[in-house]
Amino acid sequence: MSKKNIHRASFVDRPNRFLGHVQLNNEIVEAHIPNPGRMLELMVPGKEVYVRESLKKERRTRYDLIGVKHDGVMVSIDSYLPNRFMKRILSDSILDEFSGYENVISEPRIYEGRFDFLLEGSAGSVYIEVKSCTLVEDGRAIFPDSPTERGTRHVLSLSKSLREKIVDRAAVVFVIQRPDVHIFSPNDQTDPKFGSALRKSNDQGVEVYALRTEVVDWNLQLLGKLPIELEHFSNER
């Protein structure tokens, strides 16, 4: 991604989920927010943010708000970036868990919808659903930061695909778009239905992974896998 169209700005407010105002060069401008999450800890007036200028003239907004500087850490809030990141590392067989698959198919159709990836090859077949995560509390990445019926449906559909033997394996991968994290848990306090669905699906064979990344030249770079604690919030009740 070219750095020439990336600009530093100051966050002003967020009129709705997908629209923000930022101060750029002493002017208040609109910016599309490519992330439906609440991101309350990030969307704070005065925060240093980064916007990408679009060259498409037909767009309503000229800018996309893609990054926030939070406690000295760059956090990517572009929810499209994790899928591009995963496509790259799957194609290059960077993760041992997903090596041995020659074909990486994006957005395969299944159950009146789509998963993010289907891997096929000599090792068999795998459905993969990718989730973008930006919320971190005391070093713990948690997902989601707002209720997600769609996310719940996805993880239950993954387990269904295993029961019906459509694929050999199924996995959900949480891509943490910031490096200041050491463990991952589902956010039962915000969406207990999702946490319950994730644990149920995991018990039925759906694999769960969490990847720690950092922003490098406005792409995500893999730093490593995180340990996962699926019962963290449920055990606090």
KOLDORO-201009 format. One record per atom (N, C-alpha, C): residue number from 1; x, y, z. Coordinates in Angstrom, 2 decimals. Layout:
BEGIN
(NUM, (X, Y, Z));
...
END
This chain:
BEGIN
(1, (0.84, -1.19, 0.00));
(1, (0.00, 0.00, 0.00));
(1, (0.88, 1.24, 0.00));
(2, (0.60, 2.17, -0.89));
(2, (1.40, 3.39, -0.99));
(2, (1.21, 4.26, 0.25));
(3, (2.33, 4.80, 0.74));
(3, (2.28, 5.69, 1.89));
(3, (1.88, 7.10, 1.48));
(4, (1.94, 7.39, 0.19));
(4, (1.72, 8.76, -0.28));
(4, (0.30, 9.23, 0.01));
(5, (-0.66, 8.31, 0.04));
(5, (-2.04, 8.73, 0.27));
(5, (-2.49, 8.47, 1.70));
(6, (-1.54, 8.26, 2.63));
(6, (-1.84, 8.09, 4.05));
(6, (-1.52, 9.40, 4.77));
(7, (-2.48, 9.90, 5.55));
(7, (-2.29, 11.19, 6.23));
(7, (-2.60, 11.06, 7.72));
(8, (-1.82, 11.76, 8.53));
(8, (-2.09, 11.81, 9.97));
(8, (-3.13, 12.88, 10.24));
(9, (-4.05, 12.59, 11.15));
(9, (-5.12, 13.53, 11.47));
(9, (-5.47, 13.39, 12.95));
(10, (-6.47, 14.14, 13.39));
(10, (-6.94, 14.08, 14.76));
(10, (-8.43, 13.73, 14.75));
(11, (-8.81, 12.74, 15.56));
(11, (-10.21, 12.30, 15.57));
(11, (-11.10, 13.35, 16.23));
(12, (-12.26, 13.57, 15.63));
(12, (-13.22, 14.55, 16.16));
(12, (-14.45, 13.84, 16.73));
(13, (-15.21, 13.13, 15.90));
(13, (-16.38, 12.41, 16.38));
(13, (-16.81, 11.36, 15.37));
(14, (-17.85, 10.61, 15.74));
(14, (-18.34, 9.51, 14.91));
(14, (-19.87, 9.58, 14.87));
(15, (-20.42, 10.25, 13.88));
(15, (-21.88, 10.40, 13.79));
(15, (-22.63, 9.08, 13.66));
(16, (-22.03, 8.11, 12.98));
(16, (-22.64, 6.79, 12.90));
(16, (-21.54, 5.74, 12.73));
(17, (-21.93, 4.48, 12.65));
(17, (-20.94, 3.39, 12.66));
(17, (-19.88, 3.53, 11.58));
(18, (-20.28, 4.00, 10.41));
(18, (-19.36, 3.99, 9.28));
(18, (-18.86, 5.37, 8.87));
(19, (-19.14, 6.38, 9.67));
(19, (-18.72, 7.73, 9.31));
(19, (-18.07, 8.41, 10.50));
(20, (-16.90, 9.01, 10.24));
(20, (-16.22, 9.77, 11.26));
(20, (-15.81, 11.13, 10.74));
(21, (-15.61, 12.07, 11.67));
(21, (-15.04, 13.37, 11.34));
(21, (-13.64, 13.44, 11.92));
(22, (-12.70, 13.91, 11.13));
(22, (-11.33, 14.09, 11.59));
(22, (-10.86, 15.49, 11.20));
(23, (-9.89, 15.96, 11.96));
(23, (-9.27, 17.25, 11.61));
(23, (-7.99, 16.97, 10.86));
(24, (-7.98, 17.41, 9.63));
(24, (-6.84, 17.18, 8.74));
(24, (-6.40, 18.51, 8.16));
(25, (-5.17, 18.89, 8.44));
(25, (-4.64, 20.17, 7.94));
(25, (-5.57, 21.33, 8.27));
(26, (-5.98, 21.38, 9.56));
(26, (-6.82, 22.47, 10.07));
(26, (-8.22, 22.51, 9.44));
(27, (-8.64, 21.39, 8.84));
(27, (-9.97, 21.32, 8.24));
(27, (-10.69, 20.07, 8.75));
(28, (-11.97, 20.18, 9.06));
(28, (-12.76, 19.02, 9.46));
(28, (-13.29, 18.32, 8.21));
(29, (-12.92, 17.05, 8.06));
(29, (-13.34, 16.30, 6.88));
(29, (-14.02, 15.01, 7.31));
(30, (-14.85, 14.46, 6.42));
(30, (-15.51, 13.19, 6.67));
(30, (-14.60, 12.04, 6.25));
(31, (-14.69, 10.94, 6.99));
(31, (-13.91, 9.75, 6.66));
(31, (-14.76, 8.51, 6.88));
(32, (-14.74, 7.61, 5.93));
(32, (-15.43, 6.33, 6.07));
(32, (-14.68, 5.48, 7.09));
(33, (-15.42, 4.84, 8.01));
(33, (-14.82, 3.95, 8.99));
(33, (-15.10, 2.51, 8.56));
(34, (-14.09, 1.79, 8.08));
(34, (-14.30, 0.45, 7.53));
(34, (-14.33, -0.62, 8.61));
(35, (-15.14, -0.38, 9.65));
(35, (-15.21, -1.30, 10.77));
(35, (-16.50, -1.00, 11.54));
(36, (-17.42, -1.96, 11.66));
(36, (-18.69, -1.69, 12.33));
(36, (-18.63, -1.79, 13.85));
(37, (-17.47, -2.20, 14.40));
(37, (-17.35, -2.36, 15.84));
(37, (-17.51, -1.05, 16.59));
(38, (-17.80, -1.15, 17.88));
(38, (-17.97, 0.06, 18.69));
(38, (-16.66, 0.82, 18.85));
(39, (-15.58, 0.11, 19.17));
(39, (-14.23, 0.70, 19.31));
(39, (-14.24, 1.94, 20.22));
(40, (-14.97, 1.85, 21.33));
(40, (-15.14, 3.02, 22.21));
(40, (-13.83, 3.52, 22.78));
(41, (-12.89, 2.59, 23.04));
(41, (-11.60, 3.00, 23.60));
(41, (-10.71, 3.66, 22.56));
(42, (-11.06, 3.51, 21.27));
(42, (-10.25, 4.08, 20.19));
(42, (-10.87, 5.35, 19.61));
(43, (-12.19, 5.39, 19.53));
(43, (-12.88, 6.53, 18.91));
(43, (-13.08, 7.64, 19.94));
(44, (-11.96, 8.24, 20.33));
(44, (-11.95, 9.27, 21.38));
(44, (-11.48, 10.59, 20.77));
(45, (-12.23, 11.68, 20.98));
(45, (-11.82, 12.98, 20.43));
(45, (-10.39, 13.33, 20.81));
(46, (-9.65, 13.78, 19.81));
(46, (-8.27, 14.17, 20.03));
(46, (-7.25, 13.07, 19.75));
(47, (-7.70, 11.83, 19.58));
(47, (-6.79, 10.73, 19.28));
(47, (-6.09, 10.96, 17.94));
(48, (-4.83, 10.58, 17.88));
(48, (-4.09, 10.60, 16.62));
(48, (-4.58, 9.46, 15.75));
(49, (-5.04, 9.78, 14.55));
(49, (-5.57, 8.77, 13.65));
(49, (-4.90, 8.92, 12.28));
(50, (-5.11, 7.91, 11.46));
(50, (-4.54, 7.91, 10.12));
(50, (-5.63, 7.61, 9.09));
(51, (-5.67, 8.43, 8.06));
(51, (-6.67, 8.27, 7.02));
(51, (-5.99, 8.01, 5.68));
(52, (-6.67, 7.21, 4.87));
(52, (-6.18, 6.90, 3.53));
(52, (-7.04, 7.65, 2.53));
(53, (-6.39, 8.42, 1.66));
(53, (-7.11, 9.18, 0.65));
(53, (-7.46, 8.29, -0.53));
(54, (-8.72, 8.31, -0.92));
(54, (-9.17, 7.51, -2.05));
(54, (-9.03, 8.31, -3.34));
(55, (-8.69, 7.61, -4.40));
(55, (-8.56, 8.26, -5.71));
(55, (-9.84, 8.12, -6.54));
(56, (-10.86, 7.46, -5.96));
(56, (-12.12, 7.27, -6.68));
(56, (-13.00, 8.51, -6.52));
(57, (-13.30, 9.16, -7.60));
(57, (-14.04, 10.41, -7.56));
(57, (-15.52, 10.22, -7.23));
(58, (-16.06, 9.00, -7.49));
(58, (-17.50, 8.81, -7.30));
(58, (-17.87, 8.52, -5.84));
(59, (-16.88, 8.41, -4.96));
(59, (-17.16, 8.13, -3.56));
(59, (-17.77, 9.33, -2.84));
(60, (-18.60, 9.02, -1.82));
(60, (-19.17, 10.10, -1.01));
(60, (-18.09, 10.72, -0.13));
(61, (-17.25, 9.89, 0.48));
(61, (-16.18, 10.38, 1.34));
(61, (-14.84, 10.20, 0.64));
(62, (-13.99, 11.16, 0.84));
(62, (-12.68, 11.14, 0.18));
(62, (-11.67, 10.28, 0.93));
(63, (-11.96, 10.03, 2.23));
(63, (-10.96, 9.35, 3.08));
(63, (-11.56, 8.11, 3.75));
(64, (-10.65, 7.17, 4.08));
(64, (-10.96, 6.03, 4.94));
(64, (-10.13, 6.17, 6.21));
(65, (-10.77, 6.00, 7.36));
(65, (-10.05, 6.03, 8.63));
(65, (-9.54, 4.62, 8.91));
(66, (-8.22, 4.41, 8.84));
(66, (-7.69, 3.05, 8.86));
(66, (-6.83, 2.73, 10.07));
(67, (-6.42, 3.75, 10.85));
(67, (-5.55, 3.46, 11.98));
(67, (-5.72, 4.46, 13.10));
(68, (-5.46, 4.00, 14.34));
(68, (-5.54, 4.85, 15.52));
(68, (-4.30, 4.61, 16.37));
(69, (-3.68, 5.69, 16.83));
(69, (-2.56, 5.58, 17.76));
(69, (-3.15, 5.55, 19.17));
(70, (-2.97, 4.42, 19.85));
(70, (-3.59, 4.22, 21.16));
(70, (-2.53, 3.79, 22.17));
(71, (-2.30, 4.63, 23.17));
(71, (-1.28, 4.34, 24.19));
(71, (0.06, 4.01, 23.55));
(72, (0.40, 4.75, 22.50));
(72, (1.69, 4.57, 21.83));
(72, (1.74, 3.42, 20.85));
(73, (0.61, 2.71, 20.66));
(73, (0.57, 1.55, 19.77));
(73, (-0.31, 1.86, 18.57));
(74, (0.16, 1.48, 17.38));
(74, (-0.66, 1.65, 16.18));
(74, (-1.65, 0.50, 16.09));
(75, (-2.94, 0.84, 16.02));
(75, (-4.01, -0.15, 15.91));
(75, (-4.66, 0.01, 14.54));
(76, (-4.65, -1.04, 13.75));
(76, (-5.37, -1.01, 12.47));
(76, (-6.85, -1.24, 12.75));
(77, (-7.71, -0.40, 12.17));
(77, (-9.16, -0.61, 12.32));
(77, (-9.82, -0.92, 10.98));
(78, (-9.01, -1.26, 10.00));
(78, (-9.53, -1.64, 8.69));
(78, (-9.94, -3.11, 8.75));
(79, (-11.25, -3.39, 8.80));
(79, (-11.72, -4.76, 8.95));
(79, (-11.53, -5.59, 7.69));
(80, (-11.13, -4.96, 6.58));
(80, (-10.84, -5.70, 5.36));
(80, (-9.40, -6.21, 5.33));
(81, (-8.55, -5.60, 6.13));
(81, (-7.12, -5.95, 6.10));
(81, (-6.85, -7.38, 6.57));
(82, (-7.52, -7.89, 7.62));
(82, (-7.25, -9.27, 8.05));
(82, (-7.46, -10.31, 6.96));
(83, (-8.47, -10.15, 6.11));
(83, (-8.67, -11.13, 5.05));
(83, (-7.55, -11.10, 4.02));
(84, (-7.07, -9.91, 3.69));
(84, (-5.95, -9.82, 2.76));
(84, (-4.69, -10.42, 3.38));
(85, (-4.51, -10.17, 4.67));
(85, (-3.40, -10.75, 5.42));
(85, (-3.48, -12.27, 5.41));
(86, (-4.67, -12.82, 5.71));
(86, (-4.83, -14.26, 5.74));
(86, (-4.64, -14.88, 4.37));
(87, (-5.13, -14.24, 3.34));
(87, (-4.94, -14.77, 1.98));
(87, (-3.45, -14.92, 1.67));
(88, (-2.68, -13.93, 2.11));
(88, (-1.24, -13.95, 1.86));
(88, (-0.55, -15.09, 2.62));
(89, (-0.84, -15.21, 3.92));
(89, (-0.12, -16.22, 4.70));
(89, (-0.63, -17.63, 4.39));
(90, (-1.88, -17.77, 3.97));
(90, (-2.36, -19.09, 3.55));
(90, (-1.73, -19.50, 2.22));
(91, (-1.65, -18.56, 1.30));
(91, (-1.05, -18.85, -0.01));
(91, (0.42, -19.20, 0.11));
(92, (1.09, -18.59, 1.09));
(92, (2.52, -18.84, 1.29));
(92, (2.79, -19.95, 2.30));
(93, (1.74, -20.59, 2.81));
(93, (1.85, -21.69, 3.78));
(93, (2.72, -21.31, 4.98));
(94, (2.49, -20.10, 5.50));
(94, (3.29, -19.61, 6.63));
(94, (2.89, -20.29, 7.94));
(95, (1.61, -20.63, 8.09));
(95, (1.16, -21.30, 9.31));
(95, (1.20, -22.82, 9.10));
(96, (1.91, -23.52, 10.00));
(96, (2.02, -24.97, 9.88));
(96, (0.64, -25.64, 9.90));
(97, (-0.28, -25.07, 10.67));
(97, (-1.61, -25.67, 10.78));
(97, (-2.36, -25.71, 9.46));
(98, (-1.97, -24.84, 8.52));
(98, (-2.68, -24.77, 7.25));
(98, (-1.73, -25.00, 6.07));
(99, (-0.69, -25.78, 6.27));
(99, (0.20, -26.13, 5.16));
(99, (-0.30, -27.44, 4.53));
(100, (0.13, -27.69, 3.32));
(100, (-0.29, -28.91, 2.64));
(100, (-1.58, -28.76, 1.85));
(101, (-2.00, -27.52, 1.66));
(101, (-3.20, -27.26, 0.86));
(101, (-2.81, -26.41, -0.35));
(102, (-2.96, -26.98, -1.53));
(102, (-2.49, -26.31, -2.73));
(102, (-3.42, -25.19, -3.21));
(103, (-4.69, -25.32, -2.92));
(103, (-5.67, -24.35, -3.43));
(103, (-6.25, -23.52, -2.29));
(104, (-6.18, -22.18, -2.44));
(104, (-6.77, -21.26, -1.48));
(104, (-7.92, -20.56, -2.20));
(105, (-9.14, -20.88, -1.83));
(105, (-10.33, -20.36, -2.49));
(105, (-11.01, -19.34, -1.58));
(106, (-11.19, -18.13, -2.09));
(106, (-11.80, -17.07, -1.30));
(106, (-13.32, -17.11, -1.41));
(107, (-13.99, -16.85, -0.30));
(107, (-15.44, -16.69, -0.22));
(107, (-16.22, -17.85, -0.86));
(108, (-15.97, -19.07, -0.42));
(108, (-16.76, -20.19, -0.95));
(108, (-18.20, -20.11, -0.44));
(109, (-19.15, -20.45, -1.28));
(109, (-20.56, -20.43, -0.90));
(109, (-20.89, -21.64, -0.03));
(110, (-21.70, -21.40, 1.03));
(110, (-22.12, -22.48, 1.91));
(110, (-23.33, -22.01, 2.72));
(111, (-24.35, -22.86, 2.83));
(111, (-25.53, -22.57, 3.66));
(111, (-26.12, -21.18, 3.42));
(112, (-26.42, -20.86, 2.22));
(112, (-27.02, -19.57, 1.87));
(112, (-26.11, -18.38, 2.17));
(113, (-24.83, -18.64, 2.36));
(113, (-23.89, -17.56, 2.64));
(113, (-22.50, -17.94, 2.15));
(114, (-21.50, -17.38, 2.81));
(114, (-20.12, -17.64, 2.44));
(114, (-19.24, -17.72, 3.68));
(115, (-18.19, -18.54, 3.61));
(115, (-17.09, -18.46, 4.57));
(115, (-15.99, -17.64, 3.90));
(116, (-14.94, -17.34, 4.64));
(116, (-13.88, -16.51, 4.07));
(116, (-12.96, -17.31, 3.15));
(117, (-12.63, -18.55, 3.56));
(117, (-11.70, -19.33, 2.74));
(117, (-12.06, -20.82, 2.77));
(118, (-11.73, -21.48, 1.67));
(118, (-11.73, -22.94, 1.59));
(118, (-10.35, -23.36, 1.11));
(119, (-9.71, -24.22, 1.89));
(119, (-8.42, -24.77, 1.48));
(119, (-8.65, -26.20, 0.99));
(120, (-8.02, -26.54, -0.12));
(120, (-8.12, -27.89, -0.67));
(120, (-6.74, -28.34, -1.11));
(121, (-6.48, -29.63, -0.95));
(121, (-5.20, -30.16, -1.39));
(121, (-4.97, -31.56, -0.87));
(122, (-3.72, -31.99, -0.91));
(122, (-3.38, -33.35, -0.50));
(122, (-3.69, -33.60, 0.97));
(123, (-3.75, -32.52, 1.78));
(123, (-4.04, -32.66, 3.20));
(123, (-5.54, -32.72, 3.48));
(124, (-6.37, -32.55, 2.44));
(124, (-7.81, -32.59, 2.63));
(124, (-8.45, -31.24, 2.34));
(125, (-9.44, -30.86, 3.15));
(125, (-10.16, -29.61, 2.92));
(125, (-10.47, -28.94, 4.26));
(126, (-10.47, -27.61, 4.24));
(126, (-10.70, -26.82, 5.46));
(126, (-11.52, -25.58, 5.11));
(127, (-12.57, -25.33, 5.90));
(127, (-13.23, -24.04, 5.86));
(127, (-12.59, -23.16, 6.93));
(128, (-12.36, -21.88, 6.58));
(128, (-11.79, -20.93, 7.53));
(128, (-12.62, -19.66, 7.53));
(129, (-12.99, -19.23, 8.72));
(129, (-13.67, -17.95, 8.91));
(129, (-12.71, -17.03, 9.67));
(130, (-12.54, -15.80, 9.17));
(130, (-11.59, -14.84, 9.75));
(130, (-12.37, -13.73, 10.45));
(131, (-11.94, -13.39, 11.67));
(131, (-12.56, -12.32, 12.42));
(131, (-11.51, -11.28, 12.81));
(132, (-11.85, -10.01, 12.56));
(132, (-10.97, -8.90, 12.91));
(132, (-11.21, -8.50, 14.36));
(133, (-10.14, -8.36, 15.13));
(133, (-10.24, -8.01, 16.54));
(133, (-9.34, -6.82, 16.84));
(134, (-9.91, -5.80, 17.48));
(134, (-9.12, -4.61, 17.86));
(134, (-9.19, -4.32, 19.35));
(135, (-10.11, -4.97, 20.08));
(135, (-10.31, -4.64, 21.49));
(135, (-9.36, -5.45, 22.37));
(136, (-8.58, -4.74, 23.19));
(136, (-7.64, -5.37, 24.12));
(136, (-7.82, -4.74, 25.49));
(137, (-7.97, -5.59, 26.51));
(137, (-8.09, -5.12, 27.89));
(137, (-7.04, -5.83, 28.74));
(138, (-6.13, -5.06, 29.33));
(138, (-5.07, -5.62, 30.17));
(138, (-4.30, -6.72, 29.46));
(139, (-4.01, -6.48, 28.19));
(139, (-3.23, -7.45, 27.42));
(139, (-4.02, -8.62, 26.88));
(140, (-5.32, -8.65, 27.10));
(140, (-6.18, -9.73, 26.62));
(140, (-7.02, -9.23, 25.44));
(141, (-6.85, -9.85, 24.28));
(141, (-7.69, -9.54, 23.13));
(141, (-9.04, -10.21, 23.33));
(142, (-10.12, -9.45, 23.11));
(142, (-11.46, -10.02, 23.27));
(142, (-12.32, -9.65, 22.07));
(143, (-13.17, -10.61, 21.69));
(143, (-14.05, -10.44, 20.53));
(143, (-15.40, -11.05, 20.88));
(144, (-16.48, -10.36, 20.47));
(144, (-16.56, -9.10, 19.73));
(144, (-16.62, -7.91, 20.68));
(145, (-16.55, -6.70, 20.11));
(145, (-16.72, -5.50, 20.95));
(145, (-18.14, -4.96, 20.85));
(146, (-19.00, -5.64, 20.08));
(146, (-20.43, -5.35, 20.04));
(146, (-21.12, -6.66, 19.62));
(147, (-22.38, -6.87, 20.00));
(147, (-23.06, -8.13, 19.68));
(147, (-23.01, -8.43, 18.18));
(148, (-22.79, -9.71, 17.85));
(148, (-22.65, -10.09, 16.45));
(148, (-23.42, -11.36, 16.14));
(149, (-24.64, -11.22, 15.68));
(149, (-25.43, -12.38, 15.26));
(149, (-24.75, -13.08, 14.08));
(150, (-24.16, -12.29, 13.22));
(150, (-23.47, -12.85, 12.05));
(150, (-22.30, -13.73, 12.47));
(151, (-21.51, -13.25, 13.45));
(151, (-20.39, -14.04, 13.93));
(151, (-20.84, -15.34, 14.58));
(152, (-21.92, -15.27, 15.36));
(152, (-22.46, -16.48, 15.98));
(152, (-22.90, -17.47, 14.92));
(153, (-23.59, -16.97, 13.91));
(153, (-24.05, -17.84, 12.82));
(153, (-22.86, -18.50, 12.11));
(154, (-21.79, -17.75, 11.92));
(154, (-20.62, -18.29, 11.23));
(154, (-20.00, -19.46, 11.98));
(155, (-19.78, -19.30, 13.30));
(155, (-19.10, -20.38, 14.03));
(155, (-20.00, -21.62, 14.14));
(156, (-21.32, -21.43, 14.27));
(156, (-22.23, -22.58, 14.30));
(156, (-22.28, -23.27, 12.93));
(157, (-22.17, -22.49, 11.86));
(157, (-22.15, -23.09, 10.52));
(157, (-20.87, -23.88, 10.28));
(158, (-19.77, -23.43, 10.88));
(158, (-18.53, -24.20, 10.76));
(158, (-18.69, -25.59, 11.37));
(159, (-19.29, -25.64, 12.57));
(159, (-19.47, -26.95, 13.20));
(159, (-20.46, -27.80, 12.40));
(160, (-21.47, -27.18, 11.81));
(160, (-22.43, -27.91, 10.97));
(160, (-21.73, -28.53, 9.77));
(161, (-20.78, -27.78, 9.18));
(161, (-20.06, -28.30, 8.01));
(161, (-19.24, -29.54, 8.37));
(162, (-18.78, -29.59, 9.62));
(162, (-18.04, -30.79, 10.07));
(162, (-19.00, -31.95, 10.29));
(163, (-20.13, -31.69, 10.94));
(163, (-21.10, -32.76, 11.20));
(163, (-21.59, -33.39, 9.89));
(164, (-21.75, -32.53, 8.88));
(164, (-22.25, -33.03, 7.60));
(164, (-21.13, -33.52, 6.69));
(165, (-19.90, -33.50, 7.23));
(165, (-18.72, -34.03, 6.52));
(165, (-18.50, -33.36, 5.16));
(166, (-18.81, -32.07, 5.09));
(166, (-18.57, -31.32, 3.87));
(166, (-17.07, -31.06, 3.70));
(167, (-16.39, -30.85, 4.83));
(167, (-14.94, -30.66, 4.83));
(167, (-14.34, -31.54, 5.92));
(168, (-13.01, -31.69, 5.88));
(168, (-12.31, -32.47, 6.89));
(168, (-12.05, -31.68, 8.16));
(169, (-11.86, -30.36, 8.00));
(169, (-11.56, -29.51, 9.14));
(169, (-12.30, -28.18, 8.98));
(170, (-12.46, -27.46, 10.09));
(170, (-13.04, -26.12, 10.07));
(170, (-12.37, -25.32, 11.16));
(171, (-12.16, -24.02, 10.89));
(171, (-11.43, -23.19, 11.85));
(171, (-11.92, -21.76, 11.80));
(172, (-11.87, -21.10, 12.94));
(172, (-12.09, -19.66, 13.01));
(172, (-10.78, -19.04, 13.49));
(173, (-10.35, -18.00, 12.77));
(173, (-9.07, -17.35, 13.06));
(173, (-9.34, -15.90, 13.43));
(174, (-8.95, -15.51, 14.64));
(174, (-9.08, -14.13, 15.09));
(174, (-7.76, -13.42, 14.82));
(175, (-7.82, -12.38, 14.00));
(175, (-6.62, -11.60, 13.66));
(175, (-6.62, -10.35, 14.54));
(176, (-5.69, -10.29, 15.48));
(176, (-5.60, -9.16, 16.40));
(176, (-4.77, -8.08, 15.72));
(177, (-5.38, -6.94, 15.41));
(177, (-4.72, -5.93, 14.58));
(177, (-3.90, -4.94, 15.42));
(178, (-3.19, -5.47, 16.42));
(178, (-2.32, -4.66, 17.28));
(178, (-1.40, -5.62, 18.02));
(179, (-0.21, -5.17, 18.43));
(179, (0.75, -6.09, 19.02));
(179, (0.72, -6.19, 20.54));
(180, (0.01, -5.30, 21.23));
(180, (0.08, -5.23, 22.70));
(180, (-0.90, -6.21, 23.35));
(181, (-0.66, -7.50, 23.14));
(181, (-1.60, -8.52, 23.55));
(181, (-0.84, -9.82, 23.84));
(182, (-1.35, -10.61, 24.80));
(182, (-0.66, -11.86, 25.11));
(182, (-1.59, -13.07, 25.22));
(183, (-2.92, -12.84, 25.12));
(183, (-3.87, -13.94, 25.21));
(183, (-5.19, -13.50, 24.55));
(184, (-6.02, -14.49, 24.18));
(184, (-7.30, -14.18, 23.53));
(184, (-8.44, -14.89, 24.26));
(185, (-9.59, -14.22, 24.35));
(185, (-10.81, -14.82, 24.88));
(185, (-12.03, -14.25, 24.16));
(186, (-13.11, -15.04, 24.06));
(186, (-14.37, -14.46, 23.57));
(186, (-14.93, -13.51, 24.62));
(187, (-15.61, -12.47, 24.17));
(187, (-16.10, -11.41, 25.05));
(187, (-17.54, -11.71, 25.49));
(188, (-17.66, -12.60, 26.47));
(188, (-18.99, -12.99, 26.95));
(188, (-19.73, -11.84, 27.61));
(189, (-19.01, -10.88, 28.15));
(189, (-19.68, -9.75, 28.79));
(189, (-20.48, -8.92, 27.78));
(190, (-19.98, -8.86, 26.56));
(190, (-20.67, -8.10, 25.51));
(190, (-21.63, -8.96, 24.71));
(191, (-21.24, -10.21, 24.42));
(191, (-22.08, -11.09, 23.60));
(191, (-21.95, -12.53, 24.09));
(192, (-22.71, -12.89, 25.13));
(192, (-22.61, -14.26, 25.65));
(192, (-23.03, -15.32, 24.65));
(193, (-23.92, -14.98, 23.71));
(193, (-24.34, -15.96, 22.70));
(193, (-23.17, -16.34, 21.80));
(194, (-22.34, -15.35, 21.45));
(194, (-21.19, -15.67, 20.62));
(194, (-20.21, -16.55, 21.40));
(195, (-19.93, -16.19, 22.65));
(195, (-19.00, -16.99, 23.45));
(195, (-19.49, -18.42, 23.59));
(196, (-20.78, -18.59, 23.84));
(196, (-21.35, -19.93, 23.97));
(196, (-21.23, -20.70, 22.67));
(197, (-21.52, -20.03, 21.55));
(197, (-21.44, -20.68, 20.24));
(197, (-20.00, -21.08, 19.92));
(198, (-19.04, -20.23, 20.27));
(198, (-17.64, -20.54, 19.99));
(198, (-17.19, -21.75, 20.80));
(199, (-17.56, -21.81, 22.08));
(199, (-17.18, -22.96, 22.90));
(199, (-17.85, -24.24, 22.42));
(200, (-19.14, -24.13, 22.08));
(200, (-19.87, -25.30, 21.57));
(200, (-19.23, -25.81, 20.28));
(201, (-18.92, -24.90, 19.38));
(201, (-18.32, -25.29, 18.10));
(201, (-16.94, -25.90, 18.30));
(202, (-16.17, -25.31, 19.23));
(202, (-14.85, -25.85, 19.53));
(202, (-14.95, -27.27, 20.09));
(203, (-15.94, -27.51, 20.95));
(203, (-16.15, -28.86, 21.49));
(203, (-16.51, -29.85, 20.38));
(204, (-17.11, -29.34, 19.31));
(204, (-17.52, -30.20, 18.20));
(204, (-16.47, -30.29, 17.10));
(205, (-15.28, -29.76, 17.37));
(205, (-14.17, -29.95, 16.44));
(205, (-13.70, -28.73, 15.69));
(206, (-14.38, -27.59, 15.82));
(206, (-13.93, -26.38, 15.14));
(206, (-12.68, -25.85, 15.84));
(207, (-11.63, -25.66, 15.09));
(207, (-10.37, -25.17, 15.64));
(207, (-10.42, -23.65, 15.82));
(208, (-9.80, -23.16, 16.87));
(208, (-9.80, -21.74, 17.17));
(208, (-8.35, -21.26, 17.27));
(209, (-8.03, -20.23, 16.50));
(209, (-6.69, -19.64, 16.51));
(209, (-6.80, -18.13, 16.68));
(210, (-5.79, -17.56, 17.30));
(210, (-5.70, -16.11, 17.43));
(210, (-4.28, -15.70, 17.04));
(211, (-4.19, -14.73, 16.13));
(211, (-2.90, -14.31, 15.60));
(211, (-2.60, -12.87, 16.02));
(212, (-1.42, -12.68, 16.57));
(212, (-0.96, -11.35, 16.97));
(212, (-0.22, -10.72, 15.80));
(213, (-0.58, -9.48, 15.46));
(213, (0.05, -8.81, 14.32));
(213, (0.44, -7.38, 14.69));
(214, (1.21, -6.77, 13.81));
(214, (1.48, -5.34, 13.92));
(214, (1.41, -4.73, 12.53));
(215, (1.17, -3.42, 12.51));
(215, (1.06, -2.70, 11.25));
(215, (2.45, -2.33, 10.76));
(216, (2.80, -2.79, 9.57));
(216, (4.08, -2.45, 8.93));
(216, (3.77, -1.98, 7.52));
(217, (4.09, -0.72, 7.23));
(217, (3.81, -0.15, 5.91));
(217, (2.34, -0.34, 5.52));
(218, (1.47, -0.24, 6.52));
(218, (0.02, -0.32, 6.34));
(218, (-0.45, -1.66, 5.79));
(219, (0.33, -2.68, 6.13));
(219, (-0.10, -4.07, 5.99));
(219, (0.11, -4.73, 7.34));
(220, (-0.51, -5.88, 7.55));
(220, (-0.32, -6.60, 8.80));
(220, (0.83, -7.57, 8.68));
(221, (1.66, -7.61, 9.72));
(221, (2.77, -8.55, 9.78));
(221, (2.54, -9.50, 10.95));
(222, (2.68, -10.79, 10.69));
(222, (2.45, -11.79, 11.72));
(222, (3.56, -11.78, 12.75));
(223, (3.17, -11.70, 14.02));
(223, (4.13, -11.76, 15.12));
(223, (4.10, -13.12, 15.82));
(224, (2.99, -13.83, 15.69));
(224, (2.91, -15.15, 16.31));
(224, (1.49, -15.50, 16.71));
(225, (1.33, -16.74, 17.20));
(225, (0.02, -17.21, 17.67));
(225, (-0.12, -16.91, 19.16));
(226, (-1.36, -16.68, 19.58));
(226, (-1.66, -16.37, 20.97));
(226, (-2.28, -17.58, 21.66));
(227, (-2.00, -17.75, 22.95));
(227, (-2.78, -18.74, 23.71));
(227, (-4.23, -18.29, 23.80));
(228, (-5.12, -19.25, 23.97));
(228, (-6.56, -18.97, 23.96));
(228, (-7.20, -19.49, 25.24));
(229, (-8.03, -18.66, 25.85));
(229, (-8.77, -19.05, 27.05));
(229, (-10.26, -18.82, 26.75));
(230, (-10.94, -19.87, 26.36));
(230, (-12.32, -19.74, 25.92));
(230, (-13.29, -19.50, 27.08));
(231, (-12.89, -19.87, 28.29));
(231, (-13.80, -19.80, 29.43));
(231, (-13.58, -18.60, 30.33));
(232, (-12.76, -17.65, 29.94));
(232, (-12.35, -16.56, 30.84));
(232, (-13.54, -15.84, 31.48));
(233, (-14.41, -15.24, 30.68));
(233, (-15.51, -14.46, 31.23));
(233, (-16.61, -15.34, 31.81));
(234, (-16.85, -16.51, 31.19));
(234, (-17.91, -17.38, 31.67));
(234, (-17.59, -17.89, 33.07));
(235, (-16.32, -18.03, 33.40));
(235, (-15.92, -18.51, 34.72));
(235, (-16.04, -17.42, 35.78));
(236, (-16.15, -16.15, 35.34));
(236, (-16.24, -15.06, 36.30));
(236, (-17.65, -14.87, 36.84));
(237, (-18.63, -15.55, 36.21));
(237, (-20.01, -15.36, 36.63));
(237, (-20.31, -16.09, 37.93));
END
